[in-house]
Amino acid sequence: MASYEEFFSRPSSEDEISITYDVRPFGNRQGEAIAWFLREQVGHVERSRKFAKPLLVLVCDAKAEIPDSVDGLLSRLNALGASYELRRV
């Protein structure tokens, strides 16, 4: 498996509506990968006030264990004007 940085350098899919990263290949580390990515994004958005448009979607397994911090990170990004969403499938 690629490092988080390498994995998130290429979206799983991209169209005019959203940019999607499917983290399911991380298996039992999906929550860890999501939390890492969102922390990186908060830092980037706070420093540069630039963020991905359109919607940025993170896809994980329905039963993935997601750290409690993820809700706060998503709220922070959305409060800064970025559009981020976590989808459990």
PDB file of N, CA, C and O in Angstrom:
ATOM      1  N   MET A   1       0.847  -1.181   0.000  1.00  0.00           N
ATOM      2  CA  MET A   1       0.000   0.000   0.000  1.00  0.00           C
ATOM      3  C   MET A   1       0.889   1.240   0.000  1.00  0.00           C
ATOM      4  O   MET A   1       1.913   1.291   0.681  1.00  0.00           O
ATOM      5  N   ALA A   2       0.483   2.215  -0.762  1.00  0.00           N
ATOM      6  CA  ALA A   2       1.210   3.480  -0.853  1.00  0.00           C
ATOM      7  C   ALA A   2       1.122   4.242   0.466  1.00  0.00           C
ATOM      8  O   ALA A   2       0.248   3.980   1.293  1.00  0.00           O
ATOM      9  N   SER A   3       2.034   5.182   0.648  1.00  0.00           N
ATOM     10  CA  SER A   3       1.950   6.065   1.816  1.00  0.00           C
ATOM     11  C   SER A   3       0.699   6.922   1.666  1.00  0.00           C
ATOM     12  O   SER A   3       0.147   7.050   0.573  1.00  0.00           O
ATOM     13  N   TYR A   4       0.260   7.509   2.778  1.00  0.00           N
ATOM     14  CA  TYR A   4      -0.918   8.386   2.708  1.00  0.00           C
ATOM     15  C   TYR A   4      -0.680   9.510   1.710  1.00  0.00           C
ATOM     16  O   TYR A   4      -1.534   9.799   0.872  1.00  0.00           O
ATOM     17  N   GLU A   5       0.472  10.133   1.804  1.00  0.00           N
ATOM     18  CA  GLU A   5       0.777  11.256   0.927  1.00  0.00           C
ATOM     19  C   GLU A   5       0.710  10.845  -0.544  1.00  0.00           C
ATOM     20  O   GLU A   5       0.140  11.558  -1.370  1.00  0.00           O
ATOM     21  N   GLU A   6       1.293   9.701  -0.860  1.00  0.00           N
ATOM     22  CA  GLU A   6       1.279   9.214  -2.237  1.00  0.00           C
ATOM     23  C   GLU A   6      -0.142   8.854  -2.679  1.00  0.00           C
ATOM     24  O   GLU A   6      -0.558   9.197  -3.785  1.00  0.00           O
ATOM     25  N   PHE A   7      -0.877   8.165  -1.815  1.00  0.00           N
ATOM     26  CA  PHE A   7      -2.236   7.746  -2.145  1.00  0.00           C
ATOM     27  C   PHE A   7      -3.128   8.947  -2.446  1.00  0.00           C
ATOM     28  O   PHE A   7      -3.855   8.947  -3.439  1.00  0.00           O
ATOM     29  N   PHE A   8      -3.075   9.968  -1.594  1.00  0.00           N
ATOM     30  CA  PHE A   8      -3.955  11.126  -1.749  1.00  0.00           C
ATOM     31  C   PHE A   8      -3.481  12.099  -2.819  1.00  0.00           C
ATOM     32  O   PHE A   8      -4.142  13.109  -3.060  1.00  0.00           O
ATOM     33  N   SER A   9      -2.358  11.823  -3.461  1.00  0.00           N
ATOM     34  CA  SER A   9      -1.898  12.705  -4.539  1.00  0.00           C
ATOM     35  C   SER A   9      -2.691  12.473  -5.825  1.00  0.00           C
ATOM     36  O   SER A   9      -2.625  13.280  -6.752  1.00  0.00           O
ATOM     37  N   ARG A  10      -3.445  11.365  -5.881  1.00  0.00           N
ATOM     38  CA  ARG A  10      -4.244  11.045  -7.073  1.00  0.00           C
ATOM     39  C   ARG A  10      -5.655  10.654  -6.644  1.00  0.00           C
ATOM     40  O   ARG A  10      -5.830   9.656  -5.946  1.00  0.00           O
ATOM     41  N   PRO A  11      -6.668  11.430  -7.052  1.00  0.00           N
ATOM     42  CA  PRO A  11      -8.049  11.075  -6.702  1.00  0.00           C
ATOM     43  C   PRO A  11      -8.464   9.742  -7.328  1.00  0.00           C
ATOM     44  O   PRO A  11      -7.936   9.346  -8.368  1.00  0.00           O
ATOM     45  N   SER A  12      -9.399   9.063  -6.697  1.00  0.00           N
ATOM     46  CA  SER A  12      -9.971   7.838  -7.253  1.00  0.00           C
ATOM     47  C   SER A  12     -10.834   8.163  -8.459  1.00  0.00           C
ATOM     48  O   SER A  12     -10.857   7.417  -9.438  1.00  0.00           O
ATOM     49  N   SER A  13     -11.547   9.288  -8.383  1.00  0.00           N
ATOM     50  CA  SER A  13     -12.343   9.767  -9.510  1.00  0.00           C
ATOM     51  C   SER A  13     -12.540  11.274  -9.374  1.00  0.00           C
ATOM     52  O   SER A  13     -12.425  11.844  -8.289  1.00  0.00           O
ATOM     53  N   GLU A  14     -12.837  11.887 -10.494  1.00  0.00           N
ATOM     54  CA  GLU A  14     -12.989  13.337 -10.512  1.00  0.00           C
ATOM     55  C   GLU A  14     -13.947  13.694 -11.644  1.00  0.00           C
ATOM     56  O   GLU A  14     -13.829  13.182 -12.757  1.00  0.00           O
ATOM     57  N   ASP A  15     -14.899  14.583 -11.345  1.00  0.00           N
ATOM     58  CA  ASP A  15     -15.791  15.112 -12.374  1.00  0.00           C
ATOM     59  C   ASP A  15     -16.146  16.539 -11.998  1.00  0.00           C
ATOM     60  O   ASP A  15     -15.557  17.099 -11.074  1.00  0.00           O
ATOM     61  N   GLU A  16     -17.099  17.133 -12.701  1.00  0.00           N
ATOM     62  CA  GLU A  16     -17.438  18.535 -12.439  1.00  0.00           C
ATOM     63  C   GLU A  16     -18.164  18.728 -11.112  1.00  0.00           C
ATOM     64  O   GLU A  16     -18.262  19.854 -10.622  1.00  0.00           O
ATOM     65  N   ILE A  17     -18.672  17.652 -10.526  1.00  0.00           N
ATOM     66  CA  ILE A  17     -19.420  17.747  -9.275  1.00  0.00           C
ATOM     67  C   ILE A  17     -18.544  17.476  -8.055  1.00  0.00           C
ATOM     68  O   ILE A  17     -18.691  18.132  -7.024  1.00  0.00           O
ATOM     69  N   SER A  18     -17.631  16.507  -8.172  1.00  0.00           N
ATOM     70  CA  SER A  18     -16.853  16.134  -6.991  1.00  0.00           C
ATOM     71  C   SER A  18     -15.507  15.520  -7.356  1.00  0.00           C
ATOM     72  O   SER A  18     -15.275  15.050  -8.470  1.00  0.00           O
ATOM     73  N   ILE A  19     -14.636  15.551  -6.356  1.00  0.00           N
ATOM     74  CA  ILE A  19     -13.361  14.841  -6.381  1.00  0.00           C
ATOM     75  C   ILE A  19     -13.489  13.778  -5.294  1.00  0.00           C
ATOM     76  O   ILE A  19     -13.797  14.096  -4.145  1.00  0.00           O
ATOM     77  N   THR A  20     -13.254  12.529  -5.650  1.00  0.00           N
ATOM     78  CA  THR A  20     -13.476  11.426  -4.712  1.00  0.00           C
ATOM     79  C   THR A  20     -12.189  10.659  -4.446  1.00  0.00           C
ATOM     80  O   THR A  20     -11.424  10.343  -5.357  1.00  0.00           O
ATOM     81  N   TYR A  21     -11.976  10.368  -3.158  1.00  0.00           N
ATOM     82  CA  TYR A  21     -10.894   9.486  -2.725  1.00  0.00           C
ATOM     83  C   TYR A  21     -11.539   8.288  -2.044  1.00  0.00           C
ATOM     84  O   TYR A  21     -12.247   8.447  -1.050  1.00  0.00           O
ATOM     85  N   ASP A  22     -11.306   7.111  -2.561  1.00  0.00           N
ATOM     86  CA  ASP A  22     -11.833   5.881  -1.992  1.00  0.00           C
ATOM     87  C   ASP A  22     -10.729   5.268  -1.128  1.00  0.00           C
ATOM     88  O   ASP A  22      -9.732   4.764  -1.645  1.00  0.00           O
ATOM     89  N   VAL A  23     -10.919   5.318   0.184  1.00  0.00           N
ATOM     90  CA  VAL A  23      -9.877   4.851   1.104  1.00  0.00           C
ATOM     91  C   VAL A  23     -10.042   3.387   1.500  1.00  0.00           C
ATOM     92  O   VAL A  23      -9.304   2.895   2.353  1.00  0.00           O
ATOM     93  N   ARG A  24     -10.985   2.692   0.901  1.00  0.00           N
ATOM     94  CA  ARG A  24     -11.202   1.290   1.263  1.00  0.00           C
ATOM     95  C   ARG A  24      -9.975   0.410   1.082  1.00  0.00           C
ATOM     96  O   ARG A  24      -9.835  -0.567   1.818  1.00  0.00           O
ATOM     97  N   PRO A  25      -9.069   0.701   0.136  1.00  0.00           N
ATOM     98  CA  PRO A  25      -7.859  -0.136   0.048  1.00  0.00           C
ATOM     99  C   PRO A  25      -7.001  -0.139   1.322  1.00  0.00           C
ATOM    100  O   PRO A  25      -6.149  -1.012   1.486  1.00  0.00           O
ATOM    101  N   PHE A  26      -7.219   0.824   2.221  1.00  0.00           N
ATOM    102  CA  PHE A  26      -6.451   0.860   3.466  1.00  0.00           C
ATOM    103  C   PHE A  26      -6.948  -0.151   4.494  1.00  0.00           C
ATOM    104  O   PHE A  26      -6.342  -0.291   5.556  1.00  0.00           O
ATOM    105  N   GLY A  27      -8.029  -0.852   4.202  1.00  0.00           N
ATOM    106  CA  GLY A  27      -8.526  -1.885   5.109  1.00  0.00           C
ATOM    107  C   GLY A  27      -8.829  -1.354   6.495  1.00  0.00           C
ATOM    108  O   GLY A  27      -9.585  -0.395   6.646  1.00  0.00           O
ATOM    109  N   ASN A  28      -8.242  -1.976   7.509  1.00  0.00           N
ATOM    110  CA  ASN A  28      -8.525  -1.560   8.890  1.00  0.00           C
ATOM    111  C   ASN A  28      -7.868  -0.226   9.260  1.00  0.00           C
ATOM    112  O   ASN A  28      -8.002   0.229  10.396  1.00  0.00           O
ATOM    113  N   ARG A  29      -7.170   0.398   8.327  1.00  0.00           N
ATOM    114  CA  ARG A  29      -6.540   1.714   8.569  1.00  0.00           C
ATOM    115  C   ARG A  29      -7.305   2.842   7.881  1.00  0.00           C
ATOM    116  O   ARG A  29      -6.775   3.945   7.749  1.00  0.00           O
ATOM    117  N   GLN A  30      -8.539   2.590   7.441  1.00  0.00           N
ATOM    118  CA  GLN A  30      -9.306   3.615   6.739  1.00  0.00           C
ATOM    119  C   GLN A  30      -9.514   4.876   7.582  1.00  0.00           C
ATOM    120  O   GLN A  30      -9.323   5.992   7.100  1.00  0.00           O
ATOM    121  N   GLY A  31      -9.900   4.688   8.817  1.00  0.00           N
ATOM    122  CA  GLY A  31     -10.133   5.829   9.698  1.00  0.00           C
ATOM    123  C   GLY A  31      -8.872   6.644   9.920  1.00  0.00           C
ATOM    124  O   GLY A  31      -8.905   7.874   9.927  1.00  0.00           O
ATOM    125  N   GLU A  32      -7.776   5.954  10.100  1.00  0.00           N
ATOM    126  CA  GLU A  32      -6.479   6.616  10.277  1.00  0.00           C
ATOM    127  C   GLU A  32      -6.117   7.425   9.025  1.00  0.00           C
ATOM    128  O   GLU A  32      -5.632   8.552   9.128  1.00  0.00           O
ATOM    129  N   ALA A  33      -6.353   6.846   7.850  1.00  0.00           N
ATOM    130  CA  ALA A  33      -6.052   7.536   6.595  1.00  0.00           C
ATOM    131  C   ALA A  33      -6.921   8.778   6.429  1.00  0.00           C
ATOM    132  O   ALA A  33      -6.429   9.828   6.016  1.00  0.00           O
ATOM    133  N   ILE A  34      -8.199   8.667   6.746  1.00  0.00           N
ATOM    134  CA  ILE A  34      -9.113   9.798   6.639  1.00  0.00           C
ATOM    135  C   ILE A  34      -8.699  10.913   7.592  1.00  0.00           C
ATOM    136  O   ILE A  34      -8.642  12.079   7.203  1.00  0.00           O
ATOM    137  N   ALA A  35      -8.410  10.553   8.837  1.00  0.00           N
ATOM    138  CA  ALA A  35      -8.010  11.564   9.824  1.00  0.00           C
ATOM    139  C   ALA A  35      -6.720  12.261   9.386  1.00  0.00           C
ATOM    140  O   ALA A  35      -6.611  13.481   9.504  1.00  0.00           O
ATOM    141  N   TRP A  36      -5.751  11.508   8.888  1.00  0.00           N
ATOM    142  CA  TRP A  36      -4.502  12.103   8.407  1.00  0.00           C
ATOM    143  C   TRP A  36      -4.787  13.098   7.292  1.00  0.00           C
ATOM    144  O   TRP A  36      -4.302  14.229   7.328  1.00  0.00           O
ATOM    145  N   PHE A  37      -5.570  12.685   6.304  1.00  0.00           N
ATOM    146  CA  PHE A  37      -5.871  13.541   5.160  1.00  0.00           C
ATOM    147  C   PHE A  37      -6.590  14.817   5.594  1.00  0.00           C
ATOM    148  O   PHE A  37      -6.240  15.908   5.143  1.00  0.00           O
ATOM    149  N   LEU A  38      -7.579  14.691   6.455  1.00  0.00           N
ATOM    150  CA  LEU A  38      -8.338  15.869   6.882  1.00  0.00           C
ATOM    151  C   LEU A  38      -7.479  16.829   7.707  1.00  0.00           C
ATOM    152  O   LEU A  38      -7.616  18.046   7.576  1.00  0.00           O
ATOM    153  N   ARG A  39      -6.593  16.293   8.556  1.00  0.00           N
ATOM    154  CA  ARG A  39      -5.675  17.177   9.297  1.00  0.00           C
ATOM    155  C   ARG A  39      -4.794  17.957   8.330  1.00  0.00           C
ATOM    156  O   ARG A  39      -4.583  19.158   8.502  1.00  0.00           O
ATOM    157  N   GLU A  40      -4.281  17.272   7.316  1.00  0.00           N
ATOM    158  CA  GLU A  40      -3.464  17.943   6.299  1.00  0.00           C
ATOM    159  C   GLU A  40      -4.270  19.024   5.580  1.00  0.00           C
ATOM    160  O   GLU A  40      -3.763  20.114   5.316  1.00  0.00           O
ATOM    161  N   GLN A  41      -5.509  18.717   5.271  1.00  0.00           N
ATOM    162  CA  GLN A  41      -6.361  19.670   4.555  1.00  0.00           C
ATOM    163  C   GLN A  41      -6.683  20.895   5.410  1.00  0.00           C
ATOM    164  O   GLN A  41      -6.674  22.018   4.906  1.00  0.00           O
ATOM    165  N   VAL A  42      -6.968  20.692   6.692  1.00  0.00           N
ATOM    166  CA  VAL A  42      -7.229  21.826   7.589  1.00  0.00           C
ATOM    167  C   VAL A  42      -6.023  22.755   7.599  1.00  0.00           C
ATOM    168  O   VAL A  42      -6.175  23.970   7.473  1.00  0.00           O
ATOM    169  N   GLY A  43      -4.832  22.195   7.748  1.00  0.00           N
ATOM    170  CA  GLY A  43      -3.622  23.020   7.749  1.00  0.00           C
ATOM    171  C   GLY A  43      -3.461  23.789   6.453  1.00  0.00           C
ATOM    172  O   GLY A  43      -3.138  24.976   6.460  1.00  0.00           O
ATOM    173  N   HIS A  44      -3.687  23.109   5.345  1.00  0.00           N
ATOM    174  CA  HIS A  44      -3.551  23.752   4.032  1.00  0.00           C
ATOM    175  C   HIS A  44      -4.572  24.876   3.861  1.00  0.00           C
ATOM    176  O   HIS A  44      -4.215  25.977   3.442  1.00  0.00           O
ATOM    177  N   VAL A  45      -5.826  24.611   4.178  1.00  0.00           N
ATOM    178  CA  VAL A  45      -6.882  25.611   4.006  1.00  0.00           C
ATOM    179  C   VAL A  45      -6.654  26.797   4.937  1.00  0.00           C
ATOM    180  O   VAL A  45      -6.833  27.943   4.526  1.00  0.00           O
ATOM    181  N   GLU A  46      -6.264  26.542   6.173  1.00  0.00           N
ATOM    182  CA  GLU A  46      -6.026  27.646   7.112  1.00  0.00           C
ATOM    183  C   GLU A  46      -4.848  28.515   6.681  1.00  0.00           C
ATOM    184  O   GLU A  46      -4.882  29.734   6.848  1.00  0.00           O
ATOM    185  N   ARG A  47      -3.804  27.894   6.127  1.00  0.00           N
ATOM    186  CA  ARG A  47      -2.631  28.661   5.689  1.00  0.00           C
ATOM    187  C   ARG A  47      -2.906  29.449   4.409  1.00  0.00           C
ATOM    188  O   ARG A  47      -2.522  30.613   4.295  1.00  0.00           O
ATOM    189  N   SER A  48      -3.564  28.815   3.460  1.00  0.00           N
ATOM    190  CA  SER A  48      -3.675  29.427   2.136  1.00  0.00           C
ATOM    191  C   SER A  48      -5.064  29.937   1.803  1.00  0.00           C
ATOM    192  O   SER A  48      -5.235  30.704   0.856  1.00  0.00           O
ATOM    193  N   ARG A  49      -6.050  29.521   2.570  1.00  0.00           N
ATOM    194  CA  ARG A  49      -7.445  29.846   2.268  1.00  0.00           C
ATOM    195  C   ARG A  49      -7.845  29.361   0.877  1.00  0.00           C
ATOM    196  O   ARG A  49      -8.783  29.877   0.270  1.00  0.00           O
ATOM    197  N   LYS A  50      -7.122  28.368   0.387  1.00  0.00           N
ATOM    198  CA  LYS A  50      -7.459  27.742  -0.890  1.00  0.00           C
ATOM    199  C   LYS A  50      -7.918  26.326  -0.599  1.00  0.00           C
ATOM    200  O   LYS A  50      -7.360  25.644   0.261  1.00  0.00           O
ATOM    201  N   PHE A  51      -8.917  25.900  -1.306  1.00  0.00           N
ATOM    202  CA  PHE A  51      -9.425  24.564  -1.095  1.00  0.00           C
ATOM    203  C   PHE A  51     -10.016  24.022  -2.376  1.00  0.00           C
ATOM    204  O   PHE A  51     -10.291  24.749  -3.331  1.00  0.00           O
ATOM    205  N   ALA A  52     -10.198  22.718  -2.357  1.00  0.00           N
ATOM    206  CA  ALA A  52     -10.718  22.028  -3.540  1.00  0.00           C
ATOM    207  C   ALA A  52     -12.160  22.438  -3.796  1.00  0.00           C
ATOM    208  O   ALA A  52     -12.984  22.442  -2.882  1.00  0.00           O
ATOM    209  N   LYS A  53     -12.445  22.765  -4.984  1.00  0.00           N
ATOM    210  CA  LYS A  53     -13.810  22.936  -5.474  1.00  0.00           C
ATOM    211  C   LYS A  53     -13.884  22.054  -6.682  1.00  0.00           C
ATOM    212  O   LYS A  53     -12.970  22.118  -7.505  1.00  0.00           O
ATOM    213  N   PRO A  54     -14.813  21.299  -6.850  1.00  0.00           N
ATOM    214  CA  PRO A  54     -16.087  21.188  -6.136  1.00  0.00           C
ATOM    215  C   PRO A  54     -15.968  20.373  -4.845  1.00  0.00           C
ATOM    216  O   PRO A  54     -14.932  20.397  -4.180  1.00  0.00           O
ATOM    217  N   LEU A  55     -17.013  19.671  -4.509  1.00  0.00           N
ATOM    218  CA  LEU A  55     -17.072  18.843  -3.314  1.00  0.00           C
ATOM    219  C   LEU A  55     -15.955  17.808  -3.298  1.00  0.00           C
ATOM    220  O   LEU A  55     -15.676  17.172  -4.315  1.00  0.00           O
ATOM    221  N   LEU A  56     -15.319  17.639  -2.146  1.00  0.00           N
ATOM    222  CA  LEU A  56     -14.307  16.600  -1.976  1.00  0.00           C
ATOM    223  C   LEU A  56     -14.924  15.498  -1.113  1.00  0.00           C
ATOM    224  O   LEU A  56     -15.347  15.751   0.015  1.00  0.00           O
ATOM    225  N   VAL A  57     -14.974  14.281  -1.645  1.00  0.00           N
ATOM    226  CA  VAL A  57     -15.647  13.158  -0.998  1.00  0.00           C
ATOM    227  C   VAL A  57     -14.627  12.090  -0.610  1.00  0.00           C
ATOM    228  O   VAL A  57     -13.761  11.723  -1.404  1.00  0.00           O
ATOM    229  N   LEU A  58     -14.744  11.603   0.616  1.00  0.00           N
ATOM    230  CA  LEU A  58     -13.940  10.485   1.099  1.00  0.00           C
ATOM    231  C   LEU A  58     -14.875   9.298   1.270  1.00  0.00           C
ATOM    232  O   LEU A  58     -15.860   9.385   2.003  1.00  0.00           O
ATOM    233  N   VAL A  59     -14.575   8.188   0.598  1.00  0.00           N
ATOM    234  CA  VAL A  59     -15.409   6.988   0.643  1.00  0.00           C
ATOM    235  C   VAL A  59     -14.716   5.933   1.490  1.00  0.00           C
ATOM    236  O   VAL A  59     -13.533   5.647   1.302  1.00  0.00           O
ATOM    237  N   CYS A  60     -15.471   5.354   2.434  1.00  0.00           N
ATOM    238  CA  CYS A  60     -14.925   4.290   3.273  1.00  0.00           C
ATOM    239  C   CYS A  60     -15.978   3.201   3.454  1.00  0.00           C
ATOM    240  O   CYS A  60     -17.137   3.378   3.077  1.00  0.00           O
ATOM    241  N   ASP A  61     -15.569   2.079   4.030  1.00  0.00           N
ATOM    242  CA  ASP A  61     -16.498   1.002   4.336  1.00  0.00           C
ATOM    243  C   ASP A  61     -17.499   1.461   5.389  1.00  0.00           C
ATOM    244  O   ASP A  61     -17.180   2.274   6.256  1.00  0.00           O
ATOM    245  N   ALA A  62     -18.705   0.931   5.298  1.00  0.00           N
ATOM    246  CA  ALA A  62     -19.754   1.278   6.264  1.00  0.00           C
ATOM    247  C   ALA A  62     -19.338   0.946   7.699  1.00  0.00           C
ATOM    248  O   ALA A  62     -19.745   1.630   8.639  1.00  0.00           O
ATOM    249  N   LYS A  63     -18.536  -0.095   7.866  1.00  0.00           N
ATOM    250  CA  LYS A  63     -18.142  -0.533   9.214  1.00  0.00           C
ATOM    251  C   LYS A  63     -16.747  -0.057   9.621  1.00  0.00           C
ATOM    252  O   LYS A  63     -16.216  -0.497  10.640  1.00  0.00           O
ATOM    253  N   ALA A  64     -16.162   0.826   8.843  1.00  0.00           N
ATOM    254  CA  ALA A  64     -14.825   1.330   9.178  1.00  0.00           C
ATOM    255  C   ALA A  64     -14.876   2.093  10.497  1.00  0.00           C
ATOM    256  O   ALA A  64     -15.826   2.825  10.771  1.00  0.00           O
ATOM    257  N   GLU A  65     -13.837   1.908  11.307  1.00  0.00           N
ATOM    258  CA  GLU A  65     -13.741   2.640  12.568  1.00  0.00           C
ATOM    259  C   GLU A  65     -13.135   4.008  12.280  1.00  0.00           C
ATOM    260  O   GLU A  65     -11.972   4.118  11.892  1.00  0.00           O
ATOM    261  N   ILE A  66     -13.936   5.038  12.474  1.00  0.00           N
ATOM    262  CA  ILE A  66     -13.528   6.405  12.175  1.00  0.00           C
ATOM    263  C   ILE A  66     -13.241   7.125  13.492  1.00  0.00           C
ATOM    264  O   ILE A  66     -14.087   7.127  14.386  1.00  0.00           O
ATOM    265  N   PRO A  67     -12.068   7.733  13.627  1.00  0.00           N
ATOM    266  CA  PRO A  67     -11.741   8.454  14.863  1.00  0.00           C
ATOM    267  C   PRO A  67     -12.743   9.577  15.151  1.00  0.00           C
ATOM    268  O   PRO A  67     -13.291  10.182  14.230  1.00  0.00           O
ATOM    269  N   ASP A  68     -12.970   9.842  16.425  1.00  0.00           N
ATOM    270  CA  ASP A  68     -13.884  10.904  16.834  1.00  0.00           C
ATOM    271  C   ASP A  68     -13.486  12.257  16.257  1.00  0.00           C
ATOM    272  O   ASP A  68     -14.343  13.110  16.024  1.00  0.00           O
ATOM    273  N   SER A  69     -12.204  12.454  16.027  1.00  0.00           N
ATOM    274  CA  SER A  69     -11.714  13.742  15.539  1.00  0.00           C
ATOM    275  C   SER A  69     -12.205  14.075  14.129  1.00  0.00           C
ATOM    276  O   SER A  69     -12.199  15.244  13.741  1.00  0.00           O
ATOM    277  N   VAL A  70     -12.625  13.081  13.361  1.00  0.00           N
ATOM    278  CA  VAL A  70     -13.012  13.299  11.967  1.00  0.00           C
ATOM    279  C   VAL A  70     -14.210  14.241  11.860  1.00  0.00           C
ATOM    280  O   VAL A  70     -14.219  15.119  10.997  1.00  0.00           O
ATOM    281  N   ASP A  71     -15.217  14.080  12.715  1.00  0.00           N
ATOM    282  CA  ASP A  71     -16.374  14.977  12.660  1.00  0.00           C
ATOM    283  C   ASP A  71     -15.962  16.426  12.860  1.00  0.00           C
ATOM    284  O   ASP A  71     -16.433  17.313  12.148  1.00  0.00           O
ATOM    285  N   GLY A  72     -15.095  16.665  13.814  1.00  0.00           N
ATOM    286  CA  GLY A  72     -14.615  18.020  14.067  1.00  0.00           C
ATOM    287  C   GLY A  72     -13.799  18.577  12.909  1.00  0.00           C
ATOM    288  O   GLY A  72     -13.913  19.757  12.576  1.00  0.00           O
ATOM    289  N   LEU A  73     -12.978  17.735  12.296  1.00  0.00           N
ATOM    290  CA  LEU A  73     -12.178  18.169  11.147  1.00  0.00           C
ATOM    291  C   LEU A  73     -13.071  18.511   9.960  1.00  0.00           C
ATOM    292  O   LEU A  73     -12.845  19.511   9.278  1.00  0.00           O
ATOM    293  N   LEU A  74     -14.086  17.683   9.711  1.00  0.00           N
ATOM    294  CA  LEU A  74     -15.027  17.980   8.622  1.00  0.00           C
ATOM    295  C   LEU A  74     -15.774  19.291   8.894  1.00  0.00           C
ATOM    296  O   LEU A  74     -15.951  20.109   7.991  1.00  0.00           O
ATOM    297  N   SER A  75     -16.204  19.481  10.128  1.00  0.00           N
ATOM    298  CA  SER A  75     -16.909  20.718  10.499  1.00  0.00           C
ATOM    299  C   SER A  75     -16.012  21.931  10.311  1.00  0.00           C
ATOM    300  O   SER A  75     -16.451  22.965   9.808  1.00  0.00           O
ATOM    301  N   ARG A  76     -14.754  21.799  10.717  1.00  0.00           N
ATOM    302  CA  ARG A  76     -13.800  22.915  10.582  1.00  0.00           C
ATOM    303  C   ARG A  76     -13.598  23.273   9.112  1.00  0.00           C
ATOM    304  O   ARG A  76     -13.636  24.449   8.751  1.00  0.00           O
ATOM    305  N   LEU A  77     -13.387  22.282   8.275  1.00  0.00           N
ATOM    306  CA  LEU A  77     -13.180  22.536   6.844  1.00  0.00           C
ATOM    307  C   LEU A  77     -14.408  23.185   6.217  1.00  0.00           C
ATOM    308  O   LEU A  77     -14.291  24.145   5.456  1.00  0.00           O
ATOM    309  N   ASN A  78     -15.574  22.663   6.536  1.00  0.00           N
ATOM    310  CA  ASN A  78     -16.794  23.233   5.976  1.00  0.00           C
ATOM    311  C   ASN A  78     -17.039  24.648   6.490  1.00  0.00           C
ATOM    312  O   ASN A  78     -17.560  25.487   5.755  1.00  0.00           O
ATOM    313  N   ALA A  79     -16.671  24.927   7.744  1.00  0.00           N
ATOM    314  CA  ALA A  79     -16.807  26.280   8.294  1.00  0.00           C
ATOM    315  C   ALA A  79     -15.870  27.259   7.592  1.00  0.00           C
ATOM    316  O   ALA A  79     -16.163  28.451   7.505  1.00  0.00           O
ATOM    317  N   LEU A  80     -14.750  26.757   7.096  1.00  0.00           N
ATOM    318  CA  LEU A  80     -13.803  27.605   6.365  1.00  0.00           C
ATOM    319  C   LEU A  80     -14.241  27.840   4.916  1.00  0.00           C
ATOM    320  O   LEU A  80     -13.590  28.576   4.175  1.00  0.00           O
ATOM    321  N   GLY A  81     -15.344  27.210   4.525  1.00  0.00           N
ATOM    322  CA  GLY A  81     -15.872  27.406   3.182  1.00  0.00           C
ATOM    323  C   GLY A  81     -15.547  26.304   2.198  1.00  0.00           C
ATOM    324  O   GLY A  81     -15.936  26.368   1.031  1.00  0.00           O
ATOM    325  N   ALA A  82     -14.832  25.288   2.669  1.00  0.00           N
ATOM    326  CA  ALA A  82     -14.527  24.141   1.811  1.00  0.00           C
ATOM    327  C   ALA A  82     -15.698  23.170   1.877  1.00  0.00           C
ATOM    328  O   ALA A  82     -16.480  23.209   2.827  1.00  0.00           O
ATOM    329  N   SER A  83     -15.828  22.309   0.891  1.00  0.00           N
ATOM    330  CA  SER A  83     -16.909  21.330   0.860  1.00  0.00           C
ATOM    331  C   SER A  83     -16.327  19.920   0.933  1.00  0.00           C
ATOM    332  O   SER A  83     -15.803  19.405  -0.054  1.00  0.00           O
ATOM    333  N   TYR A  84     -16.424  19.308   2.098  1.00  0.00           N
ATOM    334  CA  TYR A  84     -15.902  17.968   2.330  1.00  0.00           C
ATOM    335  C   TYR A  84     -17.026  17.082   2.858  1.00  0.00           C
ATOM    336  O   TYR A  84     -17.911  17.538   3.583  1.00  0.00           O
ATOM    337  N   GLU A  85     -16.971  15.818   2.483  1.00  0.00           N
ATOM    338  CA  GLU A  85     -18.010  14.885   2.895  1.00  0.00           C
ATOM    339  C   GLU A  85     -17.421  13.490   3.067  1.00  0.00           C
ATOM    340  O   GLU A  85     -16.546  13.083   2.303  1.00  0.00           O
ATOM    341  N   LEU A  86     -17.897  12.765   4.063  1.00  0.00           N
ATOM    342  CA  LEU A  86     -17.505  11.374   4.287  1.00  0.00           C
ATOM    343  C   LEU A  86     -18.688  10.499   3.899  1.00  0.00           C
ATOM    344  O   LEU A  86     -19.799  10.701   4.388  1.00  0.00           O
ATOM    345  N   ARG A  87     -18.454   9.534   3.027  1.00  0.00           N
ATOM    346  CA  ARG A  87     -19.517   8.616   2.604  1.00  0.00           C
ATOM    347  C   ARG A  87     -19.138   7.191   2.998  1.00  0.00           C
ATOM    348  O   ARG A  87     -18.090   6.675   2.610  1.00  0.00           O
ATOM    349  N   ARG A  88     -20.018   6.575   3.776  1.00  0.00           N
ATOM    350  CA  ARG A  88     -19.829   5.173   4.168  1.00  0.00           C
ATOM    351  C   ARG A  88     -20.628   4.307   3.217  1.00  0.00           C
ATOM    352  O   ARG A  88     -21.834   4.499   3.059  1.00  0.00           O
ATOM    353  N   VAL A  89     -19.961   3.352   2.583  1.00  0.00           N
ATOM    354  CA  VAL A  89     -20.649   2.477   1.623  1.00  0.00           C
ATOM    355  C   VAL A  89     -20.497   1.024   2.003  1.00  0.00           C
ATOM    356  O   VAL A  89     -21.011   0.147   1.308  1.00  0.00           O
TER     357      VAL A  89
END
